[in-house]
Amino acid sequence: MAVKVLVVDDSSFFRRRVSEILELDSDIKVIDFAVNGKEAVEKAAALKPDVITMDVEMPVLDGISAVKQIMASNPTPILMFSSLTREGASATLDALDAGALDFLPKKFEDIARNSDEAIKSLQTKVKEIGRRRLSRFSTSTTIGQSTRPSVGTSTGISQPDRTFQRTGIGSSSIAAKASGKKYQLVAIGTSTGGPVALQTILTQLPANFPYPILLIQHMPAAFTPAFASRLNSLCKIRVKEAQQGDRLEPGVAYLAPGGQQMMVESRGTLKVFEDDSPRITYKPSVDVTFASAAKAYQGDVLAVVLTGMGADGRDGARMLKQAGATIWAQDEKTCVVYGMPQAVANAGLASEHIALQDVAARITKEVGC
């Protein structure tokens, strides 16, 4: 069955362009358009689309307000389109706070290296989030609630209230005992659905967290400074965008800059650099960072692979595993897209498969703080 899409944008040109691209794929059907947020809320209720693509800036009712209303009344997977500016990044993060699942740049040439890749990326994202309808969300319990308000929203990531139904593995993992293993580093890799997942986890970590944390999130360069700043404002630990030569400190999370790679040069020093290699699709790449951590820290690493499309992180996780490191994966039930964790799980690399709402508690218990 084709994924049904409602396209929302005040630009007739952009609505037509998005529609044409999506319907090049026979598994996608654009069922209608909306020209502002108010119309989007009404049509979401009447048409029950599988996915909504949503502009941020629109007349009558803006995209962020529309997301909030749709998620409160008719929860639907929403893909935001955003400009690659500081203001656009902040607004997009507000939309993710409000309940949108993912985002793409409005300029398709910014999505990938060529038009064919950009078209495929848009089609794939729509199909992936559309096929994992939000029926698994309920509105009874919050997850990852921060003790401080999110920038640009009234109550942060838990508004509107969302929770994942727990699987047997996920719900029991919180009671698992710590392995007793000693660590020097925690590394977390993610993609689609990652901003919400990372905020859910990091806001629950204590200020006295004993190790540095490396964060690898597939995200454009314009977005990572705003994302790091937002996380830092919400978390008890410190969060910063990584810079060349940073010395790793306990209780600090280092977010890989968009469009660059982040590596551990030696125990305690980061290398951040531009990578023009055509062989590496993602910049930043989870594989690149994980592989460098395996070389620098051997088995003294706790690595976690969260929601995301594709298989980035699998090869790096294999290198970590061979060095004696511990690998965990987010469970399928709580992923927006089960691609990256599934790749790690299918390769037999993950020792635990954990529900998102349990990850922070498990990490805290495992590292002994």
N, C-alpha and C positions, 0 to 999 in steps of 0.2 A: 504494500500500500504506500502511495506517495506521501511524503511529508508535506502537510498543508501550511503555507506561510502567508502571514499578513505583513505587508511591507508598509512602513510608516515613515513618511518624510514629507516636508512641505515643498520640496523641489520636484516638479514633474519630471525633469530630466533624470534625477537620481532614482526616482521610483521606477521609471521605465528601464534604466540601465540595470538596476538590481534585479528586476523581474526577468529581463532577458537573460542575464547570466544564470540565475537560478533555474530557469526552465530549459536551459540547455541540457540539464540533467533530468532524465525521465522519472527519477525517483522523487522529484520535487515539483509541487504544484503551487503557484501563487494564486490564492483564492480571492484576494481583494487588496485594496489600498486604503490608507488613511492619510490625511494631509495635516493633521495636528494631533496632539496628545489626547484631547477630549474625544475625538473621533476614534482614536485607537482604543481607548477604554471601552467605548460603546461596542465597537466591532469585535473586540476580544471576547466580550460577554456573549454577543449574538452568534458569532461564527465558530468559536472554540478552535482556533488554529493550533497547530502543533508547535509552531515557532513564530515569534514576532521579531522582525528586524526594525530597530528603532533609532531615529535620529535624536540627538541631544537637544539641539536648539530648534524650537518650533513655536509658532504663534498659538494663541488661545490657551494651550497647556503644554509645558515643555516636557521633554522626554523623561527626565528624572521623576517629575510628579506623576506622569503617566505610568511609569514602572511601579511606583508605590501603590497606585490605585489598582492596577491590574493584579499585582501580587497579593493585595489584600482581599480582592473579590473573586478573581479568576486566575489563580496561579498558572503561569505559562512560561516556557523557556523563552528568554528575550536576549537577542544579540544586538548590542549597541554599535552604532557607527559613530566614530569620533574623529575630530581633527587632531593632528599631531602637534598640539601647542600645549603650553603649561596650563592654560585655562581649560582646554579640551581634556587633558589628562585628569585634572581635578574633578571635572564634571562627570567623566566616565567612571572614576572611582566612586563618586557619589551614587551613580546609577547601579554599580555593583553592590554597594551598601544597601541600596533599596531593593535589590533582588534580581537584577539582571545577571545572566550566567557568564557572558563573555562579551568581547568587543573586537572590532576590526577598525583599522584606519579608513577614513572616508575616501582617501585617494588610493585606488586599487594598486597603483604602482608602488605604494609603500608596503603592501602586504607581502610581496615576494619579488624575486629577481626578474620575472617576466610575466606577461599577461596571462599566459596559460597556467602558471603556478598560482597566480592570484585568483583566477576563476575557480580553480580546483580547491583552493583553500576555503573560499567562501562557501562553495557547495558542500564540502566535507563538514565544515563546522555546523552548517544548518542541519544536515542529516544526522550528525552525531548527537547534537543536543535535542533535536526533534524526536529521535527514537527513544530517548530516555525521559519521556514525559514526566512532569513534576508530580505525578500521582504518589511518588514516594515521599513527598513533603507533606507534613501535617502542620497545623497551626496551633498546636497545644503547648509546645515546649520550645524554648530557645536553645540555640547552640552557640558556643563561642562568644558569649556575651561579655563585652568589655566593661570594665569598671568606670571607664571614662567615655564621654560621648565622642562619636566619630566626627571628623571635620566635615561640615556641610550637611550633616543629618542630625536629627534630634537625639537618637538613641543608639546609633551605630549599627553594626552588622546584623544584629538580631531583629531589626525592623525591616519588613514585617516578619513576625515570628516564623521561623522555619526550623524543622528538625528532620533528621533522617531516621527511617525505621532501622533498627539495628539488626544485623545478621547474627547468627549464632556465634561466629568467630569474633565479630566486632564487640558484641556485648560481653563476652566472656574474657576478652583480652584485658580489660581494665583490672580484672582480679589477678592477672598473671603476676608471678613473682619476678623480681629483678634477677638478672642472670648472674650478677656479681662481677661482670666483666668491667675492666677499667677502660676509660676513653680519654681522648684528648680533643675530639672534634665531633660536632654534629653537622650533617649536611642534608639539606632537603631540596629535592627537585620536583618541579611541577609545571603545568602548562594550562590548558583550558580548565577553568574553574579554580585555578590556583590562588588568585588574589583573595577570594573569600576563604579558601582553605587555610592559607598562611595566616590570615588575620585571626581566624578561629583558633589556631594552634598557638601562635605567638603571644596573643593577649592573655593566655592562661599560664605562661611560664613565669616563675618567680624572679624577683630582682637579683637574687643570689645564684642564678643559674651558673654552674661551675665551668662551662666550656664555651668557646666561641662557636657560632653557628654560621654556616654558609647557606645562602638562599639562592637558588637558581630558578627563576621564573621567566618563561618565554614572554617577552614584553618589549615593545618598541623603546628606543632610547629616550623619547620625550616623556615616557611614563614612569620610568624607574625612579627618578628623583622625587616625584610627587608621591609615589607609592611608599618609598622608604620613609619619607617625612611623615606620611599618615600613620604608618605602623609605629614609628617612634613616638608619635603623640598618644598612641593608644596603649602601648606596652609598658610593662614594668622594666623589661630589659631595654637596652639601647639598640636601635636599628638605624643603620646608615647605608647609603649607596657605597659600594666598595670603590676604593681608589688604588692606583698603583703604589705599591710599597707599604700598604697598610700592615701594621703588626696586629696579629690576631689577639684579642683580649677576651677573657672570660665574661660571660654575660652580655656580649655584643653580637648582634646578627648583622652579617655583611651581605647586602643584596647585589647580585651581579648586575652591572650596568647593561641596559638594553643596547644591542648592536655590537657588544664586545664579549670577549671571553674572560673568565676569571679562573685563575689557577693558584694552587698553593706551591710556591717556589721551593720553600723549605719549611720546616716546622716553625710556623709563626709569621710568615711573610706572604703577602698576596701579590700576584702578578695580574694586572688588568691590561688587555691589549686588543687592538682591532685585528680581526681575522678575515682575510680575503679568500680563504681556501674554499673552492667550490665543493669539496668533499664533505664539508660540515654544513648542514642545513640550518641548524639553530644557533643563534648568537644573541644571548648566551646559550651554551649547550651543557646539559646536565652531564653528559658523558665526559666532556673535557674536564669539568671541575672534579667529578668523582674520580677520574683516572689520576689526576694530579694529587688528590687526597690519598689515594692508595699508595702512590710513590712516596709521599712525604710522611704519612702517618701509619702506613702499613695497616695493621688490624685494629688500631686504636680509634676507629671511626664508627659512629652510629649513623647510618644513611637511611633516609626515608623517601620513598617515591610516592608522590600524590597524584591526584587526578590530572589527566592530560591526554591529548591525542598523540598517536604515534608510539615510538619505542625509545625515544631519547631517555637515557639513564640506564638502559639494560646493559650495554657493553661496559660502561663505567662501574655499574654495580657488580658485574662479573669480576672485574679487576679487584674491586674492594673485597669481594667474597673470597677470592683466591688468596688475598693477603691476610685473611682472618677477621675482616670487619663484619659487623652486624647489619643486615639489610631488612628493612620493614617496608611493607606496601599498604597503601590505603585499600580498604575492601571495596568490592564492586558496588555494593548497595549504596554507599555514600559518595561515590564518584560522580561528578558531572559527566565525565567521559572516562571509561575504564581502559584506555589504551596503554598509557605508560605503566601503571601498576600491573596490568595484565601481562605485559611483555616481561616484566621482572618475575611475576608469579609463574608464568608458563616456562620460564628458563630455570625454575627451581632455585631461585636465588634468595627469595624472601622467607625468613623464618617465622614472621608473623604477618597477618593480614588484619588491619585494624580499622574500625569505624572512625570517621573523622573526629567525632566528638570525644573519642577516647585517646587520640594520639598524644595530646599534651600531657595528660596524666601518666601515660605509659612512658613517655620520654623522661618525665620528671622522676618517676620511680626508678627507671633503668639507670639513670646517671647519679642517683643517690642524693637528690636535694629535695 
